[in-house]
Amino acid sequence: MTLEEFTLNLEKELEEVEVGTLNPDTVYRDLKNWSSMYALIIIAFIDFNFNIILNSKELKETSTIRELYNLVKSKSV
């Protein structure tokens, strides 16, 4: 999955985010409706699509969608 596909697919998972508004450099924790529920959705999205379990510490170490993608890619090696 490319970074662009990752961004688009993640965007679709976050129900209250309008498709086409996120980009790889979006700070996902700055989203208008950011909550712990979004964090769980992101963790589930990565588990389902990549079979990788992120813990809360790993998630907190990223800010942008690009950083999140790079973390997933580094763990999938």
C-alpha positions in Angstrom: 0.0 0.0 0.0 1.4 3.4 -1.0 1.4 6.4 1.3 -1.4 7.9 -0.7 -3.5 4.8 -0.5 -2.8 4.5 3.2 -4.0 8.1 3.7 -7.2 7.6 1.7 -8.1 4.4 3.4 -7.4 5.8 6.8 -9.6 8.8 5.9 -12.5 6.5 5.0 -12.2 4.8 8.4 -12.5 8.1 10.3 -16.3 8.6 9.8 -16.5 12.3 10.6 -13.5 13.2 8.3 -14.5 14.4 4.9 -12.8 12.3 2.1 -10.2 14.4 0.4 -9.3 16.5 3.3 -6.3 14.6 4.7 -2.8 14.4 3.3 0.4 12.7 4.4 1.5 15.7 6.4 -1.8 16.1 8.3 -1.2 16.0 12.1 -4.0 13.5 12.8 -4.3 14.3 16.5 -5.2 17.9 15.4 -8.4 16.6 13.7 -11.5 18.4 14.8 -13.1 15.4 16.4 -10.0 13.7 17.7 -10.6 11.4 20.6 -9.4 8.1 22.0 -12.0 6.5 19.7 -10.0 7.7 16.7 -6.9 6.2 18.2 -8.6 2.9 18.6 -9.9 3.1 15.0 -6.3 3.8 13.8 -4.9 0.8 15.8 -7.7 -1.4 14.4 -7.2 -0.2 10.9 -3.4 -1.0 11.0 -4.1 -4.4 12.6 -6.7 -5.3 10.0 -4.7 -4.1 7.0 -1.2 -4.9 8.0 -1.5 -7.5 10.8 0.5 -5.2 13.0 -0.5 -4.3 16.6 0.6 -0.8 17.6 0.5 0.1 21.3 -0.4 3.5 22.6 3.2 4.5 23.1 4.1 3.8 19.5 1.0 5.7 18.3 2.0 8.7 20.5 5.4 8.8 19.0 3.9 9.7 15.6 2.2 13.0 14.7 1.5 12.9 11.0 0.0 10.3 8.8 3.3 10.0 7.0 5.1 9.2 10.3 2.4 6.7 11.1 2.8 5.1 7.7 6.6 5.0 8.1 6.2 3.3 11.5 3.9 0.6 10.0 6.3 0.1 7.1 9.2 -0.3 9.5 7.4 -2.9 11.5 6.3 -4.9 8.4 9.9 -5.7 7.4 
